[in-house]
């Protein structure tokens, strides 16, 4: 069960933030559209890893677990007005890395539905900027 994969490193190994990765050995990303594969496997992780100074293989995956103590850190401000669309999750991921929390990726699987059912309500470019913006702003020290 993926929940155990996400929680075990927090409970047993003392990690603070666990990020699921479809691209680690054992991970899977069935039926992912090519444009999403390009963005989520190559472009975003490359930029994220560069600005965070830590190699990350899947910076946009929604499977994650977070030790509740992270939310007590006053250096992490989830109430900022600019965190109003898709920015919150990459902001939090970037902040825990920049603040030196113990972060680990674990292999997870996600199977995408048939294109007839639709893939996402996210629009390319505009919404992708929402995911990339926190990486640049936190990475460059422009936003706290």
VEXTI-97189 format. One record per atom (N, C-alpha, C): x, y, z; atom name; residue number from 0; residue in one letter. Coordinates in pm, whole numbers, plus 50000, padded with zeros to 5 digits. Each point is the difference from the previous one (the first is absolute). Layout:
(rec (X Y Z) "CA" NUM "A"),
...
REM end
This chain:
(rec (50084 49881 50000) "N" 0 "X"),
(rec (49916 50119 50000) "CA" 0 "X"),
(rec (50088 50125 50000) "C" 0 "X"),
(rec (49967 50098 49915) "N" 1 "X"),
(rec (50083 50119 49988) "CA" 1 "X"),
(rec (50003 50081 50128) "C" 1 "X"),
(rec (49893 49999 50077) "N" 2 "X"),
(rec (49999 50076 50125) "CA" 2 "X"),
(rec (50112 49952 50091) "C" 2 "X"),
(rec (50020 49870 50011) "N" 3 "X"),
(rec (50108 49947 50082) "CA" 3 "X"),
(rec (50136 50045 49947) "C" 3 "X"),
(rec (50014 50003 49869) "N" 4 "X"),
(rec (50126 50045 49940) "CA" 4 "X"),
(rec (50030 50145 50035) "C" 4 "X"),
(rec (49896 50080 50010) "N" 5 "X"),
(rec (50018 50141 50031) "CA" 5 "X"),
(rec (50021 50024 50150) "C" 5 "X"),
(rec (49929 49929 50083) "N" 6 "X"),
(rec (50008 50023 50144) "CA" 6 "X"),
(rec (50118 49932 50068) "C" 6 "X"),
(rec (50038 49886 49951) "N" 7 "X"),
(rec (50107 49923 50065) "CA" 7 "X"),
(rec (50128 50082 50021) "C" 7 "X"),
(rec (50049 50074 49900) "N" 8 "X"),
(rec (50123 50077 50024) "CA" 8 "X"),
(rec (49985 50108 50107) "C" 8 "X"),
(rec (49879 50053 50017) "N" 9 "X"),
(rec (49978 50099 50106) "CA" 9 "X"),
(rec (49999 49931 50135) "C" 9 "X"),
(rec (49926 49893 50011) "N" 10 "X"),
(rec (49983 49931 50128) "CA" 10 "X"),
(rec (50127 49924 50040) "C" 10 "X"),
(rec (50057 49925 49907) "N" 11 "X"),
(rec (50113 49911 50034) "CA" 11 "X"),
(rec (50137 50063 49982) "C" 11 "X"),
(rec (50013 50099 49911) "N" 12 "X"),
(rec (50133 50051 49966) "CA" 12 "X"),
(rec (50021 50147 50036) "C" 12 "X"),
(rec (49897 50067 50051) "N" 13 "X"),
(rec (50016 50138 50043) "CA" 13 "X"),
(rec (50000 50105 49890) "C" 13 "X"),
(rec (49949 49967 49883) "N" 14 "X"),
(rec (49992 50100 49894) "CA" 14 "X"),
(rec (49885 50095 50029) "C" 14 "X"),
(rec (50009 50120 49943) "N" 15 "X"),
(rec (49899 50104 50022) "CA" 15 "X"),
(rec (49904 50015 49883) "C" 15 "X"),
(rec (50048 49969 49880) "N" 16 "X"),
(rec (49921 50022 49879) "CA" 16 "X"),
(rec (50031 49888 49902) "C" 16 "X"),
(rec (49898 49929 49960) "N" 17 "X"),
(rec (50015 49890 49904) "CA" 17 "X"),
(rec (49926 50039 49873) "C" 17 "X"),
(rec (50072 49995 49890) "N" 18 "X"),
(rec (49945 50033 49870) "CA" 18 "X"),
(rec (49992 49873 49916) "C" 18 "X"),
(rec (49883 49971 49946) "N" 19 "X"),
(rec (49986 49887 49910) "CA" 19 "X"),
(rec (50065 50030 49866) "C" 19 "X"),
(rec (50060 49898 49940) "N" 20 "X"),
(rec (50062 50017 49869) "CA" 20 "X"),
(rec (49957 49886 49908) "C" 20 "X"),
(rec (49943 50038 49888) "N" 21 "X"),
(rec (49963 49904 49897) "CA" 21 "X"),
(rec (50121 49954 49922) "C" 21 "X"),
(rec (50113 50069 50018) "N" 22 "X"),
(rec (50116 49979 49914) "CA" 22 "X"),
(rec (50117 49931 50070) "C" 22 "X"),
(rec (49986 49965 50125) "N" 23 "X"),
(rec (50101 49918 50068) "CA" 23 "X"),
(rec (49978 49855 49959) "C" 23 "X"),
(rec (50103 49915 50012) "N" 24 "X"),
(rec (49979 49858 49974) "CA" 24 "X"),
(rec (49886 49946 50087) "C" 24 "X"),
(rec (49908 49931 49936) "N" 25 "X"),
(rec (49882 49949 50070) "CA" 25 "X"),
(rec (49878 50089 49984) "C" 25 "X"),
(rec (50020 50123 49955) "N" 26 "X"),
(rec (49888 50091 49974) "CA" 26 "X"),
(rec (49941 49973 49863) "C" 26 "X"),
(rec (49881 50055 49977) "N" 27 "X"),
(rec (49931 49973 49874) "CA" 27 "X"),
(rec (49912 50119 49966) "C" 27 "X"),
(rec (49984 50029 49871) "N" 28 "X"),
(rec (49918 50113 49956) "CA" 28 "X"),
(rec (49923 49962 49874) "C" 28 "X"),
(rec (49917 49900 50010) "N" 29 "X"),
(rec (49926 49949 49885) "CA" 29 "X"),
(rec (49908 50101 49936) "C" 29 "X"),
(rec (49999 50003 49868) "N" 30 "X"),
(rec (49913 50084 49918) "CA" 30 "X"),
(rec (50025 50150 50013) "C" 30 "X"),
(rec (50115 50041 50052) "N" 31 "X"),
(rec (50027 50143 50013) "CA" 31 "X"),
(rec (50017 50061 49861) "C" 31 "X"),
(rec (49929 50109 49972) "N" 32 "X"),
(rec (50016 50067 49870) "CA" 32 "X"),
(rec (50145 50050 49982) "C" 32 "X"),
(rec (50046 50001 49877) "N" 33 "X"),
(rec (50138 50035 49970) "CA" 33 "X"),
(rec (50038 50138 50055) "C" 33 "X"),
(rec (49914 50101 49980) "N" 34 "X"),
(rec (50033 50135 50044) "CA" 34 "X"),
(rec (50017 50005 50152) "C" 34 "X"),
(rec (49921 49920 50073) "N" 35 "X"),
(rec (50015 49996 50146) "CA" 35 "X"),
(rec (50126 49925 50039) "C" 35 "X"),
(rec (50030 49894 49929) "N" 36 "X"),
(rec (50123 49926 50027) "CA" 36 "X"),
(rec (50121 50092 49982) "C" 36 "X"),
(rec (50001 50075 49894) "N" 37 "X"),
(rec (50109 50093 49974) "CA" 37 "X"),
(rec (50013 50102 50114) "C" 37 "X"),
(rec (49889 50057 50041) "N" 38 "X"),
(rec (50003 50102 50105) "CA" 38 "X"),
(rec (50032 49942 50138) "C" 38 "X"),
(rec (49938 49886 50035) "N" 39 "X"),
(rec (50012 49948 50136) "CA" 39 "X"),
(rec (50122 49912 50023) "C" 39 "X"),
(rec (50053 49941 49895) "N" 40 "X"),
(rec (50117 49915 50018) "CA" 40 "X"),
(rec (50130 50075 49972) "C" 40 "X"),
(rec (49995 50098 49913) "N" 41 "X"),
(rec (50124 50066 49959) "CA" 41 "X"),
(rec (50006 50148 50039) "C" 41 "X"),
(rec (49907 50080 49953) "N" 42 "X"),
(rec (50012 50145 50015) "CA" 42 "X"),
(rec (49989 50045 50146) "C" 42 "X"),
(rec (49889 49971 50065) "N" 43 "X"),
(rec (49981 50049 50137) "CA" 43 "X"),
(rec (50104 49942 50097) "C" 43 "X"),
(rec (50025 49869 50000) "N" 44 "X"),
(rec (50102 49949 50094) "CA" 44 "X"),
(rec (50140 50059 49976) "C" 44 "X"),
(rec (50034 50026 49876) "N" 45 "X"),
(rec (50130 50060 49970) "CA" 45 "X"),
(rec (50010 50140 50061) "C" 45 "X"),
(rec (49898 50081 49977) "N" 46 "X"),
(rec (49998 50136 50054) "CA" 46 "X"),
(rec (49992 49996 50152) "C" 46 "X"),
(rec (49911 49917 50054) "N" 47 "X"),
(rec (49984 49987 50144) "CA" 47 "X"),
(rec (50131 49957 50066) "C" 47 "X"),
(rec (50063 49897 49947) "N" 48 "X"),
(rec (50126 49950 50055) "CA" 48 "X"),
(rec (50109 50107 49997) "C" 48 "X"),
(rec (50007 50073 49892) "N" 49 "X"),
(rec (50100 50106 49987) "CA" 49 "X"),
(rec (49982 50106 50108) "C" 49 "X"),
(rec (49879 50051 50014) "N" 50 "X"),
(rec (49975 50108 50095) "CA" 50 "X"),
(rec (50000 49955 50146) "C" 50 "X"),
(rec (49971 49874 50026) "N" 51 "X"),
(rec (49998 49951 50137) "CA" 51 "X"),
(rec (50135 49941 50042) "C" 51 "X"),
(rec (50086 49972 49904) "N" 52 "X"),
(rec (50130 49942 50032) "CA" 52 "X"),
(rec (49990 49856 50047) "C" 52 "X"),
(rec (49894 49932 49958) "N" 53 "X"),
(rec (49978 49859 50038) "CA" 53 "X"),
(rec (49935 49931 49881) "C" 53 "X"),
(rec (50052 49884 49962) "N" 54 "X"),
(rec (49942 49926 49887) "CA" 54 "X"),
(rec (49864 49943 50040) "C" 54 "X"),
(rec (49899 50037 49924) "N" 55 "X"),
(rec (49864 49954 50020) "CA" 55 "X"),
(rec (49952 49943 49866) "C" 55 "X"),
(rec (49939 49882 50002) "N" 56 "X"),
(rec (49958 49937 49875) "CA" 56 "X"),
(rec (49856 50029 49963) "C" 56 "X"),
(rec (49916 50039 50097) "N" 57 "X"),
(rec (49858 50024 49971) "CA" 57 "X"),
(rec (49949 50109 50093) "C" 57 "X"),
(rec (50019 50123 49959) "N" 58 "X"),
(rec (49969 50115 50085) "CA" 58 "X"),
(rec (49853 50039 49999) "C" 58 "X"),
(rec (49919 49942 49914) "N" 59 "X"),
(rec (49859 50041 49991) "CA" 59 "X"),
(rec (49901 49892 50044) "C" 59 "X"),
(rec (50049 49885 50040) "N" 60 "X"),
(rec (49909 49891 50036) "CA" 60 "X"),
(rec (49919 50035 50124) "C" 60 "X"),
(rec (49874 49966 49998) "N" 61 "X"),
(rec (49911 50031 50113) "CA" 61 "X"),
(rec (50006 49902 50114) "C" 61 "X"),
(rec (50065 49885 49983) "N" 62 "X"),
(rec (50015 49905 50110) "CA" 62 "X"),
(rec (50113 50049 50089) "C" 62 "X"),
(rec (49965 50039 50123) "N" 63 "X"),
(rec (50102 50046 50094) "CA" 63 "X"),
(rec (49949 49984 50142) "C" 63 "X"),
(rec (50093 49998 50093) "N" 64 "X"),
(rec (49967 49996 50142) "CA" 64 "X"),
(rec (50090 50100 50070) "C" 64 "X"),
(rec (49945 50067 50099) "N" 65 "X"),
(rec (50072 50106 50068) "CA" 65 "X"),
(rec (49984 49983 50150) "C" 65 "X"),
(rec (50111 50005 50071) "N" 66 "X"),
(rec (49996 49997 50145) "CA" 66 "X"),
(rec (49931 50128 50047) "C" 66 "X"),
(rec (49903 49988 50087) "N" 67 "X"),
(rec (49921 50116 50045) "CA" 67 "X"),
(rec (50086 50108 50064) "C" 67 "X"),
(rec (50115 49965 50055) "N" 68 "X"),
(rec (50086 50100 50063) "CA" 68 "X"),
(rec (50050 50104 49899) "C" 68 "X"),
(rec (50005 49965 49872) "N" 69 "X"),
(rec (50042 50094 49897) "CA" 69 "X"),
(rec (49909 50122 50000) "C" 69 "X"),
(rec (49873 49981 50025) "N" 70 "X"),
(rec (49904 50110 49994) "CA" 70 "X"),
(rec (50011 50095 50118) "C" 70 "X"),
(rec (50081 49966 50098) "N" 71 "X"),
(rec (50023 50089 50113) "CA" 71 "X"),
(rec (50114 50098 49973) "C" 71 "X"),
(rec (50073 49980 49892) "N" 72 "X"),
(rec (50114 50085 49966) "CA" 72 "X"),
(rec (49949 50135 49948) "C" 72 "X"),
(rec (50036 50106 50070) "N" 73 "X"),
(rec (49955 50135 49961) "CA" 73 "X"),
(rec (50067 50051 49873) "C" 73 "X"),
(rec (50104 49931 49955) "N" 74 "X"),
(rec (50066 50039 49875) "CA" 74 "X"),
(rec (49924 49948 49879) "C" 74 "X"),
(rec (49901 49918 50025) "N" 75 "X"),
(rec (49912 49951 49893) "CA" 75 "X"),
(rec (49867 50072 50016) "C" 75 "X"),
(rec (49967 50083 49903) "N" 76 "X"),
(rec (49880 50081 50008) "CA" 76 "X"),
(rec (49902 49960 49890) "C" 76 "X"),
(rec (49904 49918 50037) "N" 77 "X"),
(rec (49901 49951 49903) "CA" 77 "X"),
(rec (49887 50099 49977) "C" 77 "X"),
(rec (50000 50112 50069) "N" 78 "X"),
(rec (49892 50098 49991) "CA" 78 "X"),
(rec (50030 50114 49903) "C" 78 "X"),
(rec (50101 49988 49918) "N" 79 "X"),
(rec (50035 50106 49907) "CA" 79 "X"),
(rec (49900 50008 49885) "C" 79 "X"),
(rec (49966 50122 49961) "N" 80 "X"),
(rec (49900 50022 49895) "CA" 80 "X"),
(rec (50038 49937 49867) "C" 80 "X"),
(rec (50127 49993 49969) "N" 81 "X"),
(rec (50042 49950 49869) "CA" 81 "X"),
(rec (49992 49847 49990) "C" 81 "X"),
(rec (49972 49932 50111) "N" 82 "X"),
(rec (49985 49854 50000) "CA" 82 "X"),
(rec (49853 49966 49978) "C" 82 "X"),
(rec (49945 50043 49889) "N" 83 "X"),
(rec (49855 49993 49982) "CA" 83 "X"),
(rec (49952 49907 49889) "C" 83 "X"),
(rec (50090 49931 49934) "N" 84 "X"),
(rec (49954 49909 49895) "CA" 84 "X"),
(rec (50070 49867 50018) "C" 84 "X"),
(rec (50100 49971 49920) "N" 85 "X"),
(rec (50076 49876 50012) "CA" 85 "X"),
(rec (50134 50021 50071) "C" 85 "X"),
(rec (50022 50119 50054) "N" 86 "X"),
(rec (50129 50035 50058) "CA" 86 "X"),
(rec (50030 49935 50135) "C" 86 "X"),
(rec (49898 49968 50077) "N" 87 "X"),
(rec (50020 49958 50139) "CA" 87 "X"),
(rec (50089 49875 50014) "C" 87 "X"),
(rec (49972 49896 49925) "N" 88 "X"),
(rec (50076 49876 50015) "CA" 88 "X"),
(rec (50147 50015 49961) "C" 88 "X"),
(rec (50032 50060 49884) "N" 89 "X"),
(rec (50143 50018 49971) "CA" 89 "X"),
(rec (50067 50098 50097) "C" 89 "X"),
(rec (49926 50099 50049) "N" 90 "X"),
(rec (50055 50092 50100) "CA" 90 "X"),
(rec (50042 49922 50124) "C" 90 "X"),
(rec (49911 49917 50052) "N" 91 "X"),
(rec (50030 49923 50121) "CA" 91 "X"),
(rec (50118 49906 49978) "C" 91 "X"),
(rec (50002 49932 49888) "N" 92 "X"),
(rec (50110 49909 49968) "CA" 92 "X"),
(rec (50132 50077 49994) "C" 92 "X"),
(rec (50000 50114 49933) "N" 93 "X"),
(rec (50121 50082 49990) "CA" 93 "X"),
(rec (50045 50049 50137) "C" 93 "X"),
(rec (49907 50045 50081) "N" 94 "X"),
(rec (50036 50053 50132) "CA" 94 "X"),
(rec (50061 49894 50091) "C" 94 "X"),
(rec (49943 49880 50001) "N" 95 "X"),
(rec (50056 49897 50089) "CA" 95 "X"),
(rec (50143 49965 49958) "C" 95 "X"),
(rec (50026 50002 49871) "N" 96 "X"),
(rec (50136 49973 49955) "CA" 96 "X"),
(rec (50092 50115 50040) "C" 96 "X"),
(rec (49959 50122 49971) "N" 97 "X"),
(rec (50083 50117 50031) "CA" 97 "X"),
(rec (50025 50014 50150) "C" 97 "X"),
(rec (49905 49961 50082) "N" 98 "X"),
(rec (50015 50011 50145) "CA" 98 "X"),
(rec (50075 49882 50061) "C" 98 "X"),
(rec (50036 49903 49920) "N" 99 "X"),
(rec (50082 49890 50047) "CA" 99 "X"),
(rec (49927 49884 50064) "C" 99 "X"),
(rec (49872 49988 49977) "N" 100 "X"),
(rec (49925 49886 50051) "CA" 100 "X"),
(rec (50045 49873 49929) "C" 100 "X"),
(rec (49979 49886 50065) "N" 101 "X"),
(rec (50034 49871 49939) "CA" 101 "X"),
(rec (49894 49963 49897) "C" 101 "X"),
(rec (50042 49995 49875) "N" 102 "X"),
(rec (49909 49976 49887) "CA" 102 "X"),
(rec (50042 49873 49928) "C" 102 "X"),
(rec (49901 49922 49959) "N" 103 "X"),
(rec (50028 49876 49928) "CA" 103 "X"),
(rec (49893 49979 49893) "C" 103 "X"),
(rec (50041 49945 49887) "N" 104 "X"),
(rec (49906 49957 49897) "CA" 104 "X"),
(rec (49982 49848 50011) "C" 104 "X"),
(rec (49879 49956 49974) "N" 105 "X"),
(rec (49971 49856 49996) "CA" 105 "X"),
(rec (49925 49971 49870) "C" 105 "X"),
(rec (50019 49881 49946) "N" 106 "X"),
(rec (49935 49961 49875) "CA" 106 "X"),
(rec (49850 49980 50022) "C" 106 "X"),
(rec (49920 50059 49912) "N" 107 "X"),
(rec (49855 49984 50002) "CA" 107 "X"),
(rec (49951 49976 49857) "C" 107 "X"),
(rec (49877 49962 49987) "N" 108 "X"),
(rec (49940 49977 49868) "CA" 108 "X"),
(rec (49873 50081 49984) "C" 108 "X"),
(rec (49981 50046 49880) "N" 109 "X"),
(rec (49876 50069 49965) "CA" 109 "X"),
(rec (49965 49961 49857) "C" 109 "X"),
(rec (49877 49960 49982) "N" 110 "X"),
(rec (49951 49965 49866) "CA" 110 "X"),
(rec (49902 50107 49958) "C" 110 "X"),
(rec (50026 50060 49887) "N" 111 "X"),
(rec (49916 50107 49950) "CA" 111 "X"),
(rec (49880 49943 49925) "C" 111 "X"),
(rec (49887 50067 50009) "N" 112 "X"),
(rec (49880 49950 49932) "CA" 112 "X"),
(rec (50010 50016 49849) "C" 112 "X"),
(rec (49909 49936 49932) "N" 113 "X"),
(rec (49991 50012 49855) "CA" 113 "X"),
(rec (49981 50147 49963) "C" 113 "X"),
(rec (50057 50043 49887) "N" 114 "X"),
(rec (49981 50139 49956) "CA" 114 "X"),
(rec (49853 50038 49984) "C" 114 "X"),
(rec (49915 49902 49975) "N" 115 "X"),
(rec (49857 50028 49985) "CA" 115 "X"),
(rec (49940 50053 50130) "C" 115 "X"),
(rec (50057 49960 50112) "N" 116 "X"),
(rec (49952 50046 50130) "CA" 116 "X"),
(rec (50063 50133 50041) "C" 116 "X"),
(rec (50104 50039 49931) "N" 117 "X"),
(rec (50072 50124 50032) "CA" 117 "X"),
(rec (50114 49973 50096) "C" 117 "X"),
(rec (50107 50076 49987) "N" 118 "X"),
(rec (50118 49978 50084) "CA" 118 "X"),
(rec (50006 50097 50118) "C" 118 "X"),
(rec (49969 50123 49976) "N" 119 "X"),
(rec (50023 50101 50103) "CA" 119 "X"),
(rec (49920 50125 49967) "C" 119 "X"),
(rec (49972 50077 50103) "N" 120 "X"),
(rec (49937 50129 49977) "CA" 120 "X"),
(rec (50105 50110 49989) "C" 120 "X"),
(rec (50126 49960 50013) "N" 121 "X"),
(rec (50112 50092 49991) "CA" 121 "X"),
(rec (50023 50041 49855) "C" 121 "X"),
(rec (50023 50127 49978) "N" 122 "X"),
(rec (50030 50043 49864) "CA" 122 "X"),
(rec (50151 50020 49985) "C" 122 "X"),
(rec (50055 49949 49890) "N" 123 "X"),
(rec (50144 50018 49977) "CA" 123 "X"),
(rec (50036 50148 50001) "C" 123 "X"),
(rec (50122 50028 50029) "N" 124 "X"),
(rec (50062 50133 50006) "CA" 124 "X"),
(rec (49950 50079 50122) "C" 124 "X"),
(rec (49874 50041 50003) "N" 125 "X"),
(rec (49950 50083 50110) "CA" 125 "X"),
(rec (50009 49926 50133) "C" 125 "X"),
(rec (49943 49882 50007) "N" 126 "X"),
(rec (50003 49925 50125) "CA" 126 "X"),
(rec (50137 49939 50027) "C" 126 "X"),
(rec (50075 49970 49895) "N" 127 "X"),
(rec (50137 49951 50021) "CA" 127 "X"),
(rec (50083 50109 50066) "C" 127 "X"),
(rec (49974 50127 49966) "N" 128 "X"),
(rec (50071 50110 50064) "CA" 128 "X"),
(rec (49969 50001 50150) "C" 128 "X"),
(rec (49877 49968 50038) "N" 129 "X"),
(rec (49964 49994 50143) "CA" 129 "X"),
(rec (50084 49897 50075) "C" 129 "X"),
(rec (50036 49893 49934) "N" 130 "X"),
(rec (50080 49895 50063) "CA" 130 "X"),
(rec (50149 50038 50001) "C" 130 "X"),
(rec (50044 50073 49900) "N" 131 "X"),
(rec (50139 50037 49990) "CA" 131 "X"),
(rec (50034 50126 50081) "C" 131 "X"),
(rec (49906 50090 50011) "N" 132 "X"),
(rec (50024 50129 50067) "CA" 132 "X"),
(rec (50057 49985 50141) "C" 132 "X"),
(rec (49945 49914 50087) "N" 133 "X"),
(rec (50057 49990 50135) "CA" 133 "X"),
(rec (50144 49951 50002) "C" 133 "X"),
(rec (50034 49915 49905) "N" 134 "X"),
(rec (50137 49948 49993) "CA" 134 "X"),
(rec (50097 50116 49973) "C" 134 "X"),
(rec (49965 50084 49907) "N" 135 "X"),
(rec (50085 50114 49965) "CA" 135 "X"),
(rec (50003 50102 50113) "C" 135 "X"),
(rec (49884 50034 50054) "N" 136 "X"),
(rec (49993 50102 50104) "CA" 136 "X"),
(rec (50069 49959 50130) "C" 136 "X"),
(rec (49979 49877 50041) "N" 137 "X"),
(rec (50067 49949 50121) "CA" 137 "X"),
(rec (50147 49974 49970) "C" 137 "X"),
(rec (50028 49940 49886) "N" 138 "X"),
(rec (50137 49968 49963) "CA" 138 "X"),
(rec (50089 50122 49990) "C" 138 "X"),
(rec (49944 50111 49951) "N" 139 "X"),
(rec (50077 50123 49988) "CA" 139 "X"),
(rec (49994 50086 50126) "C" 139 "X"),
(rec (49923 49957 50100) "N" 140 "X"),
(rec (49989 50075 50124) "CA" 140 "X"),
(rec (49911 50123 49990) "C" 140 "X"),
(rec (49916 50007 49896) "N" 141 "X"),
(rec (49912 50115 49981) "CA" 141 "X"),
(rec (49881 49992 50094) "C" 141 "X"),
(rec (49949 49880 50023) "N" 142 "X"),
(rec (49886 49979 50090) "CA" 142 "X"),
(rec (50043 49910 50114) "C" 142 "X"),
(rec (49941 50022 50113) "N" 143 "X"),
(rec (50029 49920 50119) "CA" 143 "X"),
(rec (49885 49906 50024) "C" 143 "X"),
REM end
